Amino acid sequence: MAKKPTKKPVKKAKRAAKAPKPIALYTWATPNGHKISIMLEELGVPYEAHPVDINKGEQFAPAFLKISPNNRIPAIVDPQGPGGRPISVFESGAILQYLGRKYGRFYPKDERARVQVDEWLFWQVGGLGPMAGQANHFRNYAVEDLPYPKKRYTDEVHRLLGVMNRRLATRKFLAGTYSIADMACWSWVLSASKYTDLTEFSHVAAWKDRVGVRKAVQRGRAVAAELRKPITDADRKVLFGQRAR
Ligand SMILES: N[C@@H](CCC(=O)N[C@@H](CS)C(=O)NCC(=O)O)C(=O)O
């Protein structure tokens, strides 16, 4: 005989109905995408990864452009944004700061400590990321062999790694304690280590390993990794030579 329903399951059902919707992460398995999947894994909050195949042009889909008008990943939609209403955020630095503020982790409240995180976060989004991105482009993707830009961007990455090495000589993490600044830089250093010998930058090498052993970092880096394939000539047409539309 079926048991009379008790109040308990009803309460449970009500709670389940109120369970927060996961954050939607629009991403691709690239260093800029990794920053946010790493942060979400570190936070341990529910999220759903929505791969945006940038090789196939999905970053130009009108629905995606509504949340990321720069046609770049990553972007997030948080259904429980400020005031309990949804919010979308694009630009990896802005997303990291938003998540850091929202959950009060990896982004200190103390102004002096926060300034240090911001300095190294902006150093990454305005320096290491773009320079390493260009180095990568001219080393691995340009059809022609162009020694000048190859050397220019490889040298600039080398200079930036020197700056980072000096910073890390006296502290374990860029802003002292592990923060969104480290999450922003890690995947880019990993990429640079493929063409720069890190034995010259021993503090950076030790930091790279220190961050890389974190389980959340490994899980974040694995997000959508299986979807990324070597680029084809058709992909090149989508990715390179973009002009205003
Ligand atoms: N400043 C942006 C850069 C993002 C970015 O460059 N994303 C690349 C992947 S790593 C992208 O979406 N590329 C698509 C394209 O080139 O059309 C950020 O930090 O979020």
The ligand as an ORCA input file, in Angstrom:
! r2SCAN-3c Opt
* xyz 0 1
  N      40.152     40.494    -23.976
  C      39.390     39.292    -24.126
  C      40.076     38.376    -25.107
  C      39.259     37.142    -25.386
  C      39.776     36.393    -26.608
  O      40.666     36.842    -27.337
  N      39.182     35.214    -26.863
  C      39.534     34.431    -28.018
  C      39.857     33.005    -27.623
  S      41.292     32.938    -26.564
  C      38.347     34.399    -28.965
  O      37.213     34.334    -28.533
  N      38.564     34.422    -30.269
  C      37.521     34.411    -31.233
  C      37.862     35.145    -32.484
  O      39.038     35.479    -32.680
  O      36.952     35.413    -33.275
  C      39.226     38.627    -22.754
  O      40.167     38.703    -21.956
  O      38.145     38.064    -22.479
*
